[in-house]
Amino acid sequence: MDLVFPHTFVPWFRSVAPHIHAHRGKTFVVGICGEAIAAGKLESLVQDLALMHAMGIKIVLAHGFRPQLEEQLRAKGQASKFSHGMRITDTVALDCAQEAAGQLRYEIEAAFSLGLPNTPMAGASISVISGNFVTARPVGIVDGVDFMHTGLVRKIDAQAVRRAIDTGALVMLSPFGFSHTGEAFNLSMEDVATSAAVALQADKLVFVTEVRGILQSIVQDPANAVALEARQNDPDEELDQELALLDAKRLLAALPNPLQPTDTAFYLGHAVKASEGGVERVHIVSYKVDGALLMEVFTHDGVGTMIVDEKLESLREATPDDVGGILQLIEPFEQDGTLVKRSRTEIERDVTQYTVIEHDGVIFGCAALHPFPEAGTAEMAALTVSPHVQGQGDGERILKRIEQRAKAMGLQTLFVLTTRTMHWFNKRGFAPVDPSWLPEARKRNYKWDRRSQVLVKHLK
């Protein structure tokens, strides 16, 4: 073994351990577009899903089949018909959809059955269960257009799905549903995955798609979304890694109605629907990035876009009414020396610079952002989470919000001073620097007797 290997593998493996612990026993719905399978990514995706399953994650897999259906239609000399961004499924298209779905179901089950030595599937034993879990209804006639056998999800048999995944099986949902009269309807993978995630109140919904996520340029300029969407594959185009539900809804309202899955509003619309339905985390990642599913789930920053249901009343900027709650929260940490003592007067003066998390009127997390615009940086101070809720990710939620506020000010870096929590910040992208790095205004107030370590993070 290369002697360097342990020095890279071991720290990396340890760094993902908190994510493994946090996700064990959780329910994820994963929607994989048919384009990923057509591009030959099925084997690697199945390997990644098997690994997630081995880590104790309960998985419901919804698959699409758009290119496979197109291939079946071409073989029969038929052309696809669309309207309002949806496929019109006539009798021939329904037969082709059934053939495509049947073939994909066979391929997916076969991929999960592989167990060759010296492969990621060695020793894996995963039962794949599929069935009539989806009840559908017809789209009907819209603006005079009869969509025939195209349908929408009416209901997911969440109880039956839950029983299956609780036994350790993986449930596979094809984009088909049946009405109470026995009619079959062609559905979209995105509708099935979203409906399943809401019905199960899944911990995550992950779309593995043709797009990398939501481009920052589109968030900043939604009016030019159509032109900007052509830059999806441009590596210089940065993604918006996290969108709060409120911001996602605003963006969606500003975008044109989607006509194809590569339109920004297409997956964003399903993500908003899932978030409003109670799914706390919805991810959009590209199948073109090898291991995207694992990197999105088990690394801090991920590789796609995450839509987060952050309730306004839980994560927000502080008001003067919060001063007492902030004082009560940070006082124990001031007494044991973790934090520098702050007076009520100081907090009252700077209260608008604080971000807080509160629940039922009780503040259980906070941090302050003190900008130094002349130096292009800002200090995050007094990051505190109540001991009663530590380990639930609230510190990271506050850090993300502080980073967003700093970036909105046009600042390039964020720094902290700490004597006890260096490792926590190191894992989140902060690196140590000499105190001489500090802006002059902050350097004058640096308490040399505390010997606080200065850590800096570059904001992307």
C-alpha positions as CSV (number, residue, x, y, z in Angstrom):
1,M,0.0,0.0,0.0
2,D,1.2,3.5,-0.8
3,L,2.4,5.0,2.5
4,V,0.7,8.3,1.6
5,F,-2.7,6.7,1.2
6,P,-3.5,6.4,4.9
7,H,-2.8,10.1,5.3
8,T,-5.5,11.0,2.8
9,F,-8.0,8.2,3.3
10,V,-8.2,8.1,7.0
11,P,-8.9,11.9,7.6
12,W,-11.4,11.8,4.8
13,F,-13.2,8.7,6.2
14,R,-13.3,10.3,9.6
15,S,-14.6,13.5,8.2
16,V,-17.7,11.7,6.7
17,A,-18.4,9.8,9.9
18,P,-20.7,12.5,11.3
19,H,-22.8,12.3,8.1
20,I,-23.0,8.5,8.4
21,H,-24.1,8.7,12.0
22,A,-26.7,11.4,11.2
23,H,-28.2,9.5,8.2
24,R,-28.5,6.1,9.8
25,G,-32.1,5.0,10.0
26,K,-33.3,8.0,7.9
27,T,-35.5,7.7,4.8
28,F,-34.2,9.0,1.4
29,V,-36.2,9.1,-1.8
30,V,-33.9,9.1,-4.8
31,G,-35.2,10.1,-8.2
32,I,-32.9,9.0,-11.1
33,C,-33.7,10.4,-14.6
34,G,-33.8,7.9,-17.5
35,E,-31.0,9.9,-19.2
36,A,-28.6,8.8,-16.5
37,I,-29.4,5.1,-17.3
38,A,-29.1,5.8,-21.0
39,A,-25.7,7.3,-20.4
40,G,-24.4,4.1,-18.9
41,K,-24.5,5.4,-15.3
42,L,-26.7,2.7,-13.8
43,E,-24.0,0.5,-12.5
44,S,-22.2,3.2,-10.6
45,L,-25.4,4.7,-9.2
46,V,-26.6,1.3,-8.0
47,Q,-23.2,0.8,-6.3
48,D,-23.6,4.2,-4.5
49,L,-27.1,3.4,-3.5
50,A,-26.0,0.0,-2.2
51,L,-23.3,1.7,-0.1
52,M,-25.9,4.1,1.3
53,H,-28.1,1.2,2.1
54,A,-25.3,-0.6,3.9
55,M,-24.9,2.5,6.1
56,G,-28.4,2.1,7.4
57,I,-30.2,4.5,5.1
58,K,-33.7,3.5,4.0
59,I,-34.1,4.0,0.3
60,V,-37.0,4.5,-2.1
61,L,-35.8,4.6,-5.7
62,A,-38.0,6.3,-8.4
63,H,-36.7,6.0,-12.0
64,G,-37.5,7.8,-15.1
65,F,-37.5,6.5,-18.7
66,R,-37.8,9.5,-21.1
67,P,-35.1,8.4,-23.5
68,Q,-36.0,4.8,-23.3
69,L,-39.6,5.6,-24.2
70,E,-38.4,7.8,-27.1
71,E,-36.4,4.9,-28.4
72,Q,-39.4,2.6,-28.3
73,L,-41.5,5.2,-30.2
74,R,-38.9,5.6,-32.9
75,A,-38.7,1.9,-33.3
76,K,-42.4,1.9,-34.1
77,G,-42.2,4.9,-36.4
78,Q,-44.1,7.2,-33.9
79,A,-43.3,10.7,-33.0
80,S,-43.6,12.1,-29.4
81,K,-46.3,14.6,-28.7
82,F,-46.1,17.3,-26.0
83,S,-48.2,20.2,-24.7
84,H,-47.9,22.4,-21.7
85,G,-44.6,20.8,-20.9
86,M,-46.1,17.3,-20.6
87,R,-46.2,14.2,-22.8
88,I,-49.5,13.3,-24.5
89,T,-49.7,9.5,-24.0
90,D,-51.9,7.9,-26.7
91,T,-52.4,4.1,-26.8
92,V,-49.2,3.5,-28.8
93,A,-47.2,5.7,-26.4
94,L,-48.7,3.8,-23.4
95,D,-47.6,0.5,-24.9
96,C,-44.1,1.9,-25.5
97,A,-44.0,3.3,-21.9
98,Q,-44.9,-0.1,-20.5
99,E,-42.2,-1.8,-22.5
100,A,-39.6,0.7,-21.6
101,A,-40.5,0.6,-17.9
102,G,-40.4,-3.2,-17.9
103,Q,-37.0,-3.3,-19.5
104,L,-35.6,-0.7,-17.0
105,R,-37.1,-2.6,-14.0
106,Y,-35.3,-5.7,-15.2
107,E,-32.0,-3.8,-15.6
108,I,-32.2,-2.2,-12.2
109,E,-33.0,-5.4,-10.4
110,A,-30.2,-7.1,-12.2
111,A,-27.8,-4.4,-11.2
112,F,-28.7,-4.7,-7.5
113,S,-28.2,-8.5,-7.8
114,L,-24.6,-8.2,-8.8
115,G,-22.1,-9.5,-6.2
116,L,-18.8,-10.1,-8.0
117,P,-15.7,-10.3,-5.8
118,N,-13.5,-7.2,-5.8
119,T,-16.4,-4.9,-6.8
120,P,-18.4,-2.4,-4.6
121,M,-21.3,-4.9,-4.8
122,A,-19.4,-7.8,-3.2
123,G,-21.3,-9.0,-0.1
124,A,-24.2,-6.7,-0.8
125,S,-27.6,-8.4,-0.3
126,I,-30.4,-6.0,-1.2
127,S,-34.0,-7.1,-1.9
128,V,-35.7,-4.8,-4.4
129,I,-39.5,-4.6,-4.0
130,S,-41.8,-3.0,-6.5
131,G,-45.6,-3.1,-6.9
132,N,-48.8,-1.1,-7.1
133,F,-47.8,1.5,-4.6
134,V,-48.9,4.4,-6.8
135,T,-52.5,5.4,-7.5
136,A,-53.0,7.7,-10.4
137,R,-55.5,10.0,-12.0
138,P,-55.7,11.3,-15.5
139,V,-54.4,14.8,-16.4
140,G,-57.6,15.0,-18.5
141,I,-58.3,17.7,-21.1
142,V,-56.3,21.0,-20.6
143,D,-57.1,24.0,-22.8
144,G,-58.7,21.6,-25.3
145,V,-55.8,19.2,-25.3
146,D,-56.6,15.6,-24.4
147,F,-53.6,14.1,-22.6
148,M,-55.2,10.6,-22.8
149,H,-53.1,8.2,-20.7
150,T,-50.9,10.8,-19.1
151,G,-51.5,10.9,-15.4
152,L,-50.7,12.5,-12.1
153,V,-50.1,10.9,-8.8
154,R,-53.3,10.7,-6.7
155,K,-51.9,8.7,-3.8
156,I,-48.8,6.8,-2.6
157,D,-49.4,3.8,-0.4
158,A,-47.0,5.1,2.2
159,Q,-47.9,2.4,4.8
160,A,-47.0,-0.4,2.4
161,V,-43.8,1.3,1.3
162,R,-42.8,2.0,4.9
163,R,-43.4,-1.7,5.9
164,A,-41.1,-2.7,3.0
165,I,-38.2,-0.4,3.7
166,D,-38.4,-1.1,7.5
167,T,-37.6,-4.8,6.7
168,G,-34.4,-3.6,4.9
169,A,-35.7,-3.8,1.4
170,L,-35.2,-1.1,-1.2
171,V,-38.5,0.0,-2.8
172,M,-38.5,0.8,-6.5
173,L,-41.2,3.0,-8.0
174,S,-41.7,3.1,-11.8
175,P,-43.4,6.1,-13.4
176,F,-46.6,4.2,-13.7
177,G,-49.8,4.5,-11.7
178,F,-53.1,2.7,-11.8
179,S,-56.6,4.1,-11.2
180,H,-59.3,2.5,-9.1
181,T,-60.8,1.3,-12.3
182,G,-57.6,-0.5,-13.3
183,E,-56.5,2.0,-16.0
184,A,-52.7,2.5,-16.4
185,F,-51.3,6.0,-16.6
186,N,-47.9,7.3,-17.7
187,L,-46.4,9.5,-14.9
188,S,-43.3,11.5,-14.6
189,M,-40.5,10.3,-12.3
190,E,-40.4,13.7,-10.7
191,D,-44.1,13.6,-9.8
192,V,-43.7,10.1,-8.4
193,A,-40.5,10.9,-6.4
194,T,-42.0,14.1,-5.0
195,S,-45.3,12.5,-4.0
196,A,-43.5,9.6,-2.4
197,A,-41.2,11.9,-0.4
198,V,-44.1,13.9,0.9
199,A,-46.2,10.9,1.7
200,L,-43.4,9.2,3.6
201,Q,-42.2,12.6,5.1
202,A,-38.8,11.5,3.9
203,D,-35.7,13.1,5.4
204,K,-34.3,13.8,2.0
205,L,-35.4,13.8,-1.6
206,V,-32.5,13.7,-4.1
207,F,-33.0,14.2,-7.8
208,V,-30.1,12.8,-10.0
209,T,-30.7,14.7,-13.1
210,E,-29.4,16.2,-16.4
211,V,-28.6,19.5,-14.7
212,R,-25.9,20.3,-12.0
213,G,-28.3,22.3,-9.9
214,I,-29.4,26.0,-9.8
215,L,-26.9,28.4,-11.3
216,Q,-26.0,31.5,-9.2
217,S,-26.3,33.6,-12.3
218,I,-30.0,32.5,-12.7
219,V,-30.7,33.3,-9.1
220,Q,-29.2,36.7,-9.5
221,D,-30.9,37.3,-12.9
222,P,-34.0,35.1,-13.4
223,A,-35.3,37.3,-16.2
224,N,-32.5,36.0,-18.4
225,A,-32.9,32.4,-17.3
226,V,-33.5,31.0,-20.8
227,A,-30.2,32.3,-22.1
228,L,-28.3,31.4,-18.9
229,E,-29.5,27.8,-18.9
230,A,-27.3,27.1,-21.9
231,R,-24.3,27.5,-19.5
232,Q,-25.3,24.5,-17.3
233,N,-22.3,22.6,-18.4
234,D,-19.8,25.5,-18.1
235,P,-17.5,24.7,-15.2
236,D,-16.9,28.4,-14.6
237,E,-20.6,28.8,-13.8
238,E,-21.0,28.5,-10.0
239,L,-24.0,26.8,-8.4
240,D,-26.1,28.2,-5.6
241,Q,-25.3,25.4,-3.1
242,E,-28.2,26.2,-0.8
243,L,-31.6,27.9,-1.3
244,A,-34.0,28.6,1.5
245,L,-37.6,27.6,0.6
246,L,-38.7,31.2,0.7
247,D,-35.9,32.2,-1.8
248,A,-36.7,29.2,-3.9
249,K,-40.4,30.2,-4.2
250,R,-39.4,33.7,-5.1
251,L,-37.1,32.5,-7.8
252,L,-39.7,30.0,-9.1
253,A,-42.3,32.8,-9.4
254,A,-39.8,34.8,-11.5
255,L,-39.0,32.0,-13.9
256,P,-40.9,31.1,-17.1
257,N,-42.9,27.9,-17.0
258,P,-40.7,24.9,-17.8
259,L,-41.1,23.2,-21.2
260,Q,-38.3,20.6,-20.7
261,P,-36.5,19.0,-17.8
262,T,-33.4,21.1,-18.4
263,D,-35.3,24.3,-17.6
264,T,-34.4,25.6,-14.2
265,A,-38.1,25.8,-13.1
266,F,-38.7,22.1,-13.8
267,Y,-36.8,20.5,-10.9
268,L,-37.1,23.6,-8.8
269,G,-40.8,23.4,-9.0
270,H,-40.8,19.8,-7.7
271,A,-38.3,20.8,-5.0
272,V,-40.6,23.6,-3.7
273,K,-43.6,21.3,-3.8
274,A,-41.7,18.7,-1.7
275,S,-40.4,21.3,0.7
276,E,-43.9,22.8,1.3
277,G,-45.1,19.2,1.8
278,G,-42.7,18.7,4.8
279,V,-39.5,17.4,3.2
280,E,-36.8,19.3,4.9
281,R,-34.0,18.8,2.4
282,V,-34.3,18.5,-1.4
283,H,-31.2,18.1,-3.5
284,I,-30.6,18.5,-7.2
285,V,-27.3,16.9,-8.6
286,S,-26.0,15.9,-11.9
287,Y,-25.5,12.2,-13.0
288,K,-22.6,13.4,-15.1
289,V,-20.5,13.8,-11.9
290,D,-19.2,10.5,-10.8
291,G,-20.2,9.8,-7.2
292,A,-22.4,12.9,-7.1
293,L,-24.9,11.1,-4.9
294,L,-22.3,10.2,-2.3
295,M,-20.6,13.6,-2.4
296,E,-23.9,15.4,-2.0
297,V,-25.0,13.3,1.0
298,F,-21.7,12.7,2.8
299,T,-19.8,15.9,2.4
300,H,-20.4,19.3,3.9
301,D,-20.7,21.4,0.8
302,G,-22.0,18.7,-1.6
303,V,-21.9,19.1,-5.4
304,G,-25.4,20.3,-6.3
305,T,-28.1,22.6,-5.0
306,M,-30.0,21.9,-1.8
307,I,-33.4,23.5,-1.1
308,V,-34.0,23.8,2.6
309,D,-37.2,24.4,4.5
310,E,-36.0,27.0,6.9
311,K,-38.9,28.4,8.7
312,L,-38.8,32.1,9.1
313,E,-39.6,31.9,12.7
314,S,-36.7,29.5,13.4
315,L,-33.7,30.9,11.6
316,R,-33.6,34.7,11.3
317,E,-31.9,37.9,12.0
318,A,-32.2,39.2,15.6
319,T,-34.3,42.1,16.8
320,P,-34.0,44.1,20.1
321,D,-36.6,41.8,21.6
322,D,-34.0,39.0,21.4
323,V,-31.3,40.6,23.6
324,G,-32.4,38.9,26.8
325,G,-32.6,35.5,25.1
326,I,-29.1,35.9,23.6
327,L,-27.7,36.9,27.0
328,Q,-29.2,33.8,28.6
329,L,-27.9,31.6,25.9
330,I,-24.3,32.8,25.9
331,E,-23.9,33.4,29.7
332,P,-22.8,29.8,30.6
333,F,-20.2,29.8,27.8
334,E,-18.9,33.1,29.1
335,Q,-18.6,31.7,32.6
336,D,-16.5,28.7,31.5
337,G,-14.2,30.8,29.4
338,T,-15.4,29.6,26.0
339,L,-16.7,33.0,25.0
340,V,-15.5,36.5,25.8
341,K,-17.7,38.3,28.2
342,R,-20.2,40.7,26.5
343,S,-22.3,43.2,28.3
344,R,-26.0,43.9,27.7
345,T,-25.0,47.3,26.3
346,E,-22.7,45.7,23.7
347,I,-25.4,43.2,22.6
348,E,-28.1,45.8,22.4
349,R,-25.8,48.0,20.3
350,D,-24.9,45.1,17.9
351,V,-28.2,43.1,18.0
352,T,-28.9,43.6,14.2
353,Q,-25.6,41.9,13.5
354,Y,-26.8,38.7,15.2
355,T,-28.5,35.7,13.6
356,V,-30.6,33.5,15.9
357,I,-32.5,30.2,15.9
358,E,-35.6,30.1,18.0
359,H,-38.4,27.7,18.7
360,D,-41.6,28.5,20.5
361,G,-40.1,31.8,21.5
362,V,-36.9,30.3,23.0
363,I,-33.5,31.2,21.4
364,F,-31.2,28.2,21.3
365,G,-28.6,29.3,18.8
366,C,-26.9,32.6,17.8
367,A,-23.9,34.2,16.1
368,A,-22.9,37.7,15.3
369,L,-21.4,39.1,12.0
370,H,-19.0,42.1,12.5
371,P,-18.0,43.4,9.1
372,F,-14.6,45.0,8.2
373,P,-15.5,46.2,4.7
374,E,-12.2,48.1,4.2
375,A,-10.4,44.8,4.6
376,G,-13.0,42.7,2.6
377,T,-13.6,40.5,5.6
378,A,-15.9,40.0,8.6
379,E,-15.7,38.3,12.0
380,M,-18.2,35.7,13.1
381,A,-18.4,36.0,16.9
382,A,-20.3,34.4,19.7
383,L,-21.4,31.3,17.7
384,T,-23.4,29.4,20.3
385,V,-25.8,26.5,20.3
386,S,-27.6,25.4,23.4
387,P,-26.3,22.1,24.9
388,H,-29.8,20.7,24.7
389,V,-29.8,20.7,20.9
390,Q,-26.1,20.3,20.0
391,G,-25.4,17.7,17.3
392,Q,-28.5,18.4,15.3
393,G,-26.8,20.7,12.7
394,D,-27.9,24.0,14.1
395,G,-24.4,25.4,14.3
396,E,-23.9,24.6,10.6
397,R,-27.3,26.3,9.8
398,I,-26.2,29.5,11.5
399,L,-22.7,29.3,9.9
400,K,-24.4,29.0,6.4
401,R,-26.6,32.0,7.1
402,I,-23.7,34.1,8.4
403,E,-21.7,33.2,5.2
404,Q,-24.7,34.2,3.1
405,R,-24.9,37.6,4.8
406,A,-21.1,38.2,4.4
407,K,-21.3,37.3,0.7
408,A,-24.2,39.6,0.2
409,M,-22.0,42.4,1.6
410,G,-19.4,41.6,-1.1
411,L,-16.8,40.3,1.4
412,Q,-14.2,37.8,0.4
413,T,-13.4,36.1,3.7
414,L,-14.9,35.3,7.1
415,F,-12.8,34.8,10.3
416,V,-13.3,33.6,13.8
417,L,-11.3,33.7,17.0
418,T,-11.5,30.6,19.2
419,T,-9.7,28.8,22.0
420,R,-11.6,25.5,22.1
421,T,-13.5,24.8,18.9
422,M,-10.7,24.9,16.3
423,H,-11.5,21.4,15.0
424,W,-15.1,22.2,14.3
425,F,-14.2,25.2,12.2
426,N,-11.3,23.3,10.5
427,K,-13.8,20.7,9.2
428,R,-15.9,23.5,7.7
429,G,-13.2,25.1,5.6
430,F,-11.5,27.5,8.1
431,A,-7.7,27.5,8.2
432,P,-5.4,29.0,10.9
433,V,-3.5,32.2,10.3
434,D,-1.2,34.4,12.4
435,P,-3.1,37.1,14.5
436,S,-1.1,39.7,12.5
437,W,-3.5,38.8,9.6
438,L,-6.4,40.5,11.4
439,P,-7.7,43.9,10.1
440,E,-6.1,46.8,11.9
441,A,-9.3,47.7,13.7
442,R,-9.7,44.2,15.1
443,K,-6.1,43.7,15.8
444,R,-6.2,46.6,18.3
445,N,-8.8,44.7,20.3
446,Y,-7.2,41.3,20.1
447,K,-6.6,39.9,23.7
448,W,-3.1,38.5,23.6
449,D,-3.5,36.9,27.0
450,R,-6.3,34.6,25.7
451,R,-4.1,33.4,22.9
452,S,-7.2,32.9,20.7
453,Q,-6.5,31.1,17.4
454,V,-7.5,33.0,14.3
455,L,-9.2,30.9,11.6
456,V,-10.1,32.2,8.1
457,K,-12.4,30.9,5.5
458,H,-12.5,32.1,1.9
459,L,-16.1,32.7,0.6
460,K,-16.8,31.3,-2.8
